[in-house]
Amino acid sequence: MRPDAVVPRTMDEVLAELPSELARVQLVTGPHDGGAPASITGVTIDSREVRAGDLYIALPGTGRHGADFTGQAVAAGATAVLTDDQGVAVAEPALSGSRIPLYRAAPVRDYVGPLAAVVFNSQPAGSRPVLYGVTGTNGKTTTTYFLTALESALGRSTGLIGTIEIRVGETVIPSILTTPESPQVHGILALMRERGIEAAAMEVSSHAIEYRRVDGVHFDVAGFTNLTQDHLDLHGSMEEYFAAKAALFRPNRTRRAVVLIDDPWGRRIADQAGVETLTVSVTGASEADWNVSEIQRTGLGHTFTLIGPQRQQLRLRCGLPGTFNVANAALAAVMVLASGVEADTLQRAADAHDPFTTQVPGRMQLIAERPAAIVDFAHNPDALELTLDSVRVPDAGSRVIVVFGATGQRDVSKRPIMGATAARRADVVIITDDDPHDEDAASIRADVLEGARVARDGENLSCEIIEVFPRAAAIDRAVALARQGDVVLVAGRGHEVWQEVKGVNLPLDDRVELAAALTRHGFSALSGNRIES
């Protein structure tokens, strides 16, 4: 997704607009015929995505260097190549005799985002969407959906960049990464600008920050949800994970910040943020600028009051289950206030359109009401704990039946913790496969099972623990065991429609499998238009 019209510029013109802190890019070889310099109309780091007029940036990879694909990039229409010292040694012979200029920079990754921002003119002053960025372990997706729903309720056209989809007005494409690579991000932002999008929300993962996918992007408001154990396979420790998230709250990345401070990490983010910051609490933190109070359950959701620093009060409703979704809704509301919207304007929009009841695919998504059958993306210990607590109902004899697993080739340490969490908070624990990737599925299940059994036996818990695979069979078993007053929660994969096993993508949608199992066992699933696919 790129803008339809890009003003062609020479490489010299593009380089002249780079931030002053970047070192000078060096020309290694230029056009051999002495002709006019080529025009640049795009940027890419993937030779398979090159379009005519692109600057191809050849980056070092884990297996091969991007410079190895210089020939393919030029054949596809690249008009200039930028790489590092190692890449020059490969790219220069490949460009011998051509008119394609070769440039050198180090470290070359530093230049990708800024160059894409300049070429695509993605965020010019005065004519760009209000841009929200949301980071944290849990709640990013739901908060971005709440943001776009609230902005739509305010009458603005919206865009979205996230785990589930990329949306530019009415144009929607599925996402592959939570946050795309930086040339794609800037291309999408430029397309939003071109199409007159007035407000956009982006999920900003720790991977995106660590891998420089949001370089050159400047948010109007950045929001923080929480920080819990996840992605330690990448970051190594919680401190390093925190540092990656905290990097979003610097003046070079955002104008303002809104931070949930109900965990210690949020309080640290707020204390260390280098920009104007508003804080939000659902648990009554006295130091918070905005506090949530009067939470009342209504159906599966809640109503609540949001009280501000000048005693402003917003009475809001969130139709999604769980007090963590109240937190997500409160965060979204304060982020929109921080962008400049008045509180009474926001109240009128919320009253008229109920934006915090928007359906988020695979996030606390209701598939049936009796039994309550829910699909959620909870895939780490904290998210699983909060989700299990939120779905339990007070009716006598009601049980919680949970189906979940753990992802292969990811943080191994969280597997037994998730098993123990399920054993403590569910009545029936069905452990199955998530996405094994290239790891042995049985060994993953064994890690989760061990945690569940140790907790059950050591803490004298009464839950039933069952191992069932493949995943579709586990979902069927859960429904077969369910009574009308029970809750069936299928956790871990949410909106995903493929399960990766040994390099093969197998079709698997928890929502479809759960609906089919309900029908097989004589229950009624909600109508198909309530299930996103």
C-alpha positions in Angstrom: 0.0 0.0 0.0 1.6 3.2 -1.3 0.3 6.6 -2.3 -0.8 6.9 -5.9 1.2 10.0 -6.6 4.8 10.6 -5.4 6.7 13.7 -6.4 9.9 12.4 -8.2 13.1 13.6 -6.7 16.7 13.0 -7.3 18.8 11.1 -4.7 20.6 14.3 -3.9 17.3 16.1 -3.2 16.2 13.2 -1.0 19.5 13.1 0.9 19.4 16.8 1.6 16.2 16.4 3.6 17.5 13.7 6.0 17.9 14.6 9.7 21.1 16.4 10.4 22.2 13.8 13.0 22.7 11.2 10.3 26.1 10.9 8.7 26.6 11.8 5.1 25.6 9.1 2.6 28.5 8.5 0.2 28.2 7.9 -3.6 30.3 4.9 -4.5 29.6 4.7 -8.3 27.3 6.9 -10.4 25.7 6.7 -13.9 28.4 5.7 -16.4 26.9 7.6 -19.3 26.9 11.0 -17.6 23.2 11.3 -18.0 20.7 13.0 -15.8 20.3 11.6 -12.3 17.5 9.1 -11.9 14.3 10.0 -10.1 13.3 8.3 -6.8 9.6 7.6 -6.2 9.7 4.8 -3.7 11.8 2.9 -1.1 12.0 -0.8 -0.3 14.2 -3.3 1.6 12.8 -6.3 -0.2 14.0 -7.0 -3.7 10.7 -8.9 -4.4 8.7 -5.7 -3.8 10.7 -3.3 -6.0 8.7 -1.1 -8.3 10.1 1.1 -11.1 11.7 4.2 -9.5 12.5 2.6 -6.2 15.5 3.2 -4.0 16.5 -0.4 -3.0 18.2 -0.5 0.4 20.2 -3.7 0.7 20.5 -4.7 4.4 22.5 -7.4 6.1 20.4 -10.4 6.9 20.7 -13.5 9.2 21.4 -15.8 6.2 22.2 -13.6 3.2 22.9 -10.0 2.6 20.3 -7.9 0.7 23.1 -6.9 -1.8 23.0 -10.5 -3.1 19.7 -9.5 -4.7 20.9 -6.3 -6.4 20.5 -7.8 -9.8 16.8 -8.7 -9.2 16.1 -5.3 -7.7 17.5 -3.5 -10.8 15.7 -5.8 -13.1 12.5 -4.9 -11.3 13.1 -1.2 -11.9 15.2 0.1 -9.0 16.9 3.4 -9.9 19.4 3.5 -7.0 20.9 1.2 -4.4 22.0 2.0 -0.9 24.0 -0.5 1.2 26.8 -0.9 3.7 30.5 -1.7 3.2 29.9 -5.4 3.1 27.0 -4.9 0.6 29.1 -2.6 -1.6 31.6 -5.5 -2.4 28.7 -7.5 -3.7 26.5 -4.8 -5.3 29.2 -2.9 -7.2 30.1 -5.8 -9.6 26.3 -6.4 -10.1 25.9 -2.8 -11.2 28.9 -2.7 -13.5 28.1 -1.1 -16.8 24.7 0.1 -15.6 23.3 3.6 -15.0 22.3 2.7 -11.5 24.1 4.7 -8.8 25.4 2.9 -5.7 25.5 4.6 -2.3 27.1 3.6 1.0 26.1 4.4 4.6 26.8 2.9 8.0 24.9 1.6 9.8 22.6 1.4 6.8 19.6 0.4 8.9 19.6 3.9 10.4 18.6 5.4 7.1 15.6 3.2 6.1 12.9 5.0 8.0 14.1 8.5 7.5 14.6 7.9 3.7 11.1 6.4 3.4 9.6 9.3 5.3 11.2 11.8 2.9 10.5 9.9 -0.4 6.9 9.2 0.5 6.4 12.5 2.2 4.4 10.5 4.8 3.9 13.1 7.5 4.1 16.7 6.2 3.1 19.4 8.6 -0.5 20.5 8.4 -1.8 17.8 6.1 -1.5 14.5 7.9 -3.8 12.4 10.0 -3.8 12.6 13.8 -1.6 9.6 14.5 -1.9 7.4 17.7 0.6 4.8 18.6 -0.2 2.1 21.2 2.4 -0.1 22.9 2.4 -2.6 25.8 2.2 -6.4 26.2 -1.6 -6.8 26.2 -4.4 -4.6 24.9 -2.7 -3.0 21.9 -5.1 -4.3 19.3 -8.3 -3.6 21.3 -7.1 -0.1 22.2 -6.4 0.8 18.5 -9.9 -0.5 17.5 -11.4 1.6 20.3 -9.4 4.6 19.1 -10.6 4.3 15.5 -14.2 3.6 16.7 -14.2 6.7 18.8 -12.7 8.8 16.0 -15.3 7.5 13.7 -18.0 8.4 16.2 -16.5 11.9 16.2 -17.2 12.0 12.4 -13.6 11.5 11.2 -12.3 9.2 8.5 -9.9 6.6 10.0 -7.0 4.3 9.3 -5.5 1.4 11.2 -2.1 -0.4 11.2 -2.1 -3.5 13.4 -1.9 -7.2 14.1 -5.2 -8.1 12.4 -5.4 -5.7 9.5 -4.3 -2.5 7.8 -7.2 -0.2 7.0 -7.2 3.0 5.0 -10.7 4.2 5.1 -12.7 1.5 3.4 -9.7 -0.3 2.0 -8.6 -3.3 4.1 -5.8 -5.8 3.8 -4.8 -8.5 6.3 -1.6 -7.9 8.3 1.4 -10.2 8.4 3.4 -8.3 11.1 2.0 -6.3 14.1 3.9 -3.4 12.7 5.0 -3.6 9.0 8.6 -2.7 7.9 9.3 1.1 7.9 9.1 1.6 4.1 5.6 0.1 4.2 4.6 2.1 7.3 5.6 5.3 5.6 3.9 4.3 2.3 0.7 3.5 4.2 0.8 6.8 6.1 1.4 8.7 2.8 -1.6 6.8 1.3 -3.7 7.9 4.3 -2.7 11.5 3.8 -3.4 11.3 0.1 -6.9 9.9 0.7 -7.8 12.4 3.3 -7.8 10.2 6.4 -8.2 12.3 9.4 -7.1 10.0 12.3 -5.2 6.8 12.4 -4.1 4.3 15.1 -1.0 2.0 15.0 0.0 -0.9 17.2 3.7 -0.5 18.0 5.3 -3.7 19.2 8.6 -4.1 20.9 9.8 -5.9 17.8 8.8 -2.8 15.8 10.9 -0.5 18.0 13.8 -2.9 18.3 13.9 -3.7 14.5 13.5 0.0 13.6 10.1 -0.4 11.9 8.8 2.9 13.2 11.9 5.0 12.5 11.0 8.3 11.1 7.4 8.1 12.3 6.2 10.8 14.7 3.0 10.2 16.7 0.7 12.8 18.0 -0.1 10.7 21.1 1.6 7.5 22.2 -0.2 5.2 24.7 1.0 2.5 27.1 -1.2 -0.4 28.3 1.0 -2.6 30.5 4.1 -4.8 30.6 4.0 -8.4 31.5 6.3 -11.4 30.7 6.5 -12.0 26.9 9.0 -11.9 24.1 11.9 -12.7 26.4 13.3 -14.8 23.6 14.0 -11.5 21.8 14.8 -9.2 24.7 16.4 -11.5 27.2 15.1 -9.8 30.3 12.2 -7.7 31.5 14.5 -4.7 31.8 15.5 -4.9 28.1 11.8 -5.5 27.2 10.9 -2.3 29.2 13.7 -0.3 27.5 12.4 -1.2 24.1 8.9 0.0 25.0 10.1 3.2 26.8 11.9 4.3 23.6 8.5 5.2 22.1 8.0 7.9 24.7 10.7 10.3 23.5 10.4 13.6 21.8 11.7 12.2 18.5 8.9 9.7 18.4 5.8 11.4 20.0 4.4 14.7 20.9 2.4 13.5 24.0 1.9 10.4 26.0 -0.9 8.7 27.9 0.1 5.9 30.3 -1.9 3.4 32.3 0.0 3.3 35.7 -1.7 0.3 37.3 1.5 -1.7 37.1 5.1 -0.6 38.2 6.3 -0.6 34.6 3.6 2.0 33.7 4.7 4.2 36.5 8.3 4.0 35.3 7.2 4.9 31.8 5.3 7.9 33.1 8.3 9.0 35.3 10.8 8.6 32.5 8.8 9.9 29.5 10.5 12.9 27.8 7.2 14.4 26.7 4.0 15.8 28.2 2.3 12.9 29.8 -1.2 12.1 31.2 -1.7 9.1 33.5 -4.7 6.8 33.8 -5.6 4.3 36.6 -8.4 1.8 36.9 -7.3 0.7 40.4 -7.5 4.2 42.0 -3.9 5.3 42.0 -4.0 8.7 43.8 -1.3 10.2 41.5 -3.2 9.5 38.3 -4.5 12.4 36.2 -7.5 10.4 35.1 -9.2 7.7 37.4 -11.8 5.2 36.5 -14.5 4.8 39.2 -18.1 3.4 39.5 -17.4 0.3 37.4 -20.7 -1.5 37.1 -21.3 -4.7 35.2 -24.0 -4.5 32.5 -24.4 -7.8 30.6 -21.0 -9.0 29.5 -19.6 -5.5 29.7 -19.3 -2.6 32.1 -20.3 1.1 32.5 -17.8 3.3 34.3 -17.0 6.9 35.1 -13.7 8.6 34.0 -12.7 11.5 36.3 -10.2 14.0 35.2 -7.7 16.4 36.8 -10.2 19.3 36.8 -13.0 16.9 38.1 -14.3 16.5 34.5 -16.5 13.4 34.4 -17.1 11.1 31.4 -19.7 8.4 31.8 -18.8 5.6 29.4 -19.7 2.1 28.5 -17.5 -0.8 27.3 -19.5 -3.8 25.9 -16.5 -6.2 25.8 -16.0 -8.5 28.8 -13.3 -7.9 31.4 -12.2 -4.9 33.4 -9.0 -4.9 31.4 -11.2 -3.8 28.5 -12.4 -0.9 30.7 -8.7 0.0 31.0 -8.3 -0.2 27.3 -11.4 2.0 26.7 -10.2 4.5 29.3 -6.8 4.7 27.7 -8.3 5.3 24.3 -10.6 8.0 25.6 -7.8 9.9 27.3 -5.6 9.6 24.2 -8.3 11.2 22.1 -8.6 14.0 24.8 -4.8 14.4 24.6 -5.1 15.0 20.9 -7.2 18.1 21.5 -10.8 16.8 21.5 -12.9 18.5 24.2 -14.5 16.2 26.9 -18.1 17.3 26.2 -17.6 16.5 22.5 -16.2 13.1 23.3 -19.2 12.4 25.7 -21.7 13.2 23.0 -19.9 10.9 20.5 -19.8 8.1 23.0 -23.4 8.5 23.9 -24.5 8.5 20.3 -22.3 5.7 18.9 -21.2 3.4 21.8 -17.6 3.1 20.3 -16.2 0.9 23.1 -18.6 -2.0 22.2 -17.0 -2.3 18.7 -16.2 -6.0 17.8 -12.5 -6.7 17.8 -11.8 -9.9 15.8 -10.4 -12.6 18.1 -10.4 -10.4 21.2 -13.0 -11.5 23.7 -15.1 -12.4 20.7 -18.4 -13.9 21.7 -19.4 -17.0 19.6 -22.3 -18.2 21.7 -24.2 -17.1 24.7 -25.4 -20.4 26.3 -22.9 -21.7 27.0 -20.9 -18.5 26.8 -18.3 -19.4 24.2 -15.5 -16.9 23.7 -12.3 -16.7 21.6 -9.5 -14.6 22.8 -5.8 -13.9 21.9 -4.5 -14.3 25.5 -1.1 -16.0 24.9 1.0 -15.1 27.9 0.5 -15.7 31.7 -0.9 -12.3 32.6 -3.3 -12.1 29.7 -4.6 -15.6 30.4 -5.1 -14.8 34.1 -7.0 -11.6 33.4 -9.1 -13.3 30.7 -10.0 -16.3 32.9 -11.0 -14.0 35.7 -13.1 -11.8 33.5 -15.2 -14.7 31.9 -16.2 -16.3 35.2 -19.9 -15.7 36.0 -21.4 -15.8 39.5 -24.2 -18.3 38.7 -24.2 -21.3 40.9 -22.7 -24.4 39.2 -21.2 -22.5 36.3 -17.8 -23.7 35.3 -15.0 -22.3 33.2 -13.5 -24.6 30.6 -10.4 -23.3 28.9 -8.6 -24.6 25.8 -5.1 -23.3 25.1 -1.5 -24.2 24.3 1.8 -22.4 23.9 3.7 -21.2 20.8 6.8 -23.1 19.7 10.2 -21.4 19.4 9.1 -18.6 21.7 9.7 -17.8 25.4 9.9 -21.3 26.9 9.8 -20.0 30.5 6.2 -18.9 30.3 4.8 -22.3 29.4 4.6 -23.8 32.9 3.4 -20.5 34.3 0.5 -20.5 31.8 -0.3 -24.1 32.8 -0.3 -23.1 36.5 -2.4 -20.0 35.8 -5.1 -22.1 34.0 -5.2 -24.7 36.8 -5.8 -22.0 39.4 -8.5 -20.2 37.5 -10.4 -22.7 35.4 -12.5 -25.8 36.4 -11.5 -27.8 33.3 -8.1 -27.2 31.6 -7.7 -28.6 28.1 -4.1 -28.3 27.0 -3.5 -28.6 23.2 -1.3 -27.2 20.4 -1.0 -23.5 19.5 1.5 -22.8 16.7 4.3 -25.3 17.2 6.3 -23.9 14.3 9.4 -26.2 14.0 9.4 -27.4 17.6 8.0 -30.8 18.7 4.3 -30.2 19.6 4.3 -32.9 22.3 7.2 -31.4 24.2 5.5 -28.0 24.2 2.3 -29.5 25.6 4.4 -31.4 28.2 5.9 -28.1 29.5 2.4 -26.6 29.9 1.0 -29.8 31.4 3.8 -29.9 34.0 3.0 -26.4 35.2 -0.7 -27.2 35.4 -0.2 -30.5 37.3 2.4 -29.1 39.7 0.0 -26.2 40.6 -3.0 -28.6 41.0 -1.2 -31.1 43.1 0.9 -28.7 45.2 -2.0 -26.3 45.9 -4.7 -28.9 46.3 -6.8 -27.5 43.4 -9.9 -29.3 42.1 -9.5 -28.6 38.4 -9.6 -31.4 35.8 -6.6 -31.3 33.4 -6.9 -33.0 30.0 -4.5 -33.2 27.1 -6.2 -33.2 23.7 -4.7 -32.7 20.2 -5.0 -31.6 17.5 -6.5 -28.2 18.4 -9.9 -28.7 16.6 -10.4 -31.9 18.6 -9.6 -30.1 21.8 -12.2 -27.4 21.0 -14.8 -30.1 20.3 -14.0 -31.8 23.6 -14.5 -28.6 25.5 -18.0 -28.1 24.0 -18.9 -31.7 24.5 -18.1 -31.2 28.3 -20.0 -27.9 28.5 -23.4 -27.3 30.0 -25.6 -24.3 29.2 -24.5 -22.3 32.2 -20.8 -22.9 31.6 -18.2 -20.7 29.9 -15.9 -22.1 27.2 -12.8 -20.0 26.5 -10.5 -20.8 23.6 -7.4 -18.8 24.2 -4.1 -18.0 22.4 -4.7 -17.6 18.7 -7.6 -15.1 18.5 -8.1 -14.0 14.9 -5.5 -16.2 13.3 -6.6 -18.5 10.5 -3.5 -20.6 9.9 -1.6 -22.9 12.3 2.1 -23.4 11.4 3.4 -26.9 11.9 6.9 -27.9 10.6 6.9 -25.1 8.0 3.4 -25.9 6.8 0.4 -23.6 7.3 -2.7 -25.6 8.1 -6.1 -23.8 7.9 -7.4 -23.4 11.5 -9.7 -20.7 12.8 -10.7 -21.1 16.5 -13.9 -19.1 15.9 -15.1 -21.3 13.1 -14.1 -24.5 14.9 -15.9 -23.4 18.1 -19.1 -22.4 16.2 -19.1 -25.8 14.4 -18.6 -27.7 17.6 -21.4 -25.8 19.3 -23.8 -26.7 16.5 -22.6 -30.4 16.5 -23.4 -30.7 20.2 -26.8 -29.1 20.0 -26.1 -25.5 21.1 -26.8 -22.3 19.2 -23.9 -20.2 17.9 -24.4 -16.6 17.1 -25.2 -15.7 13.5 -22.3 -15.9 11.1 -22.0 -12.1 10.7 -20.9 -11.9 14.3 -17.8 -14.0 13.5 -15.0 -12.3 11.6 -13.0 -14.4 9.2 
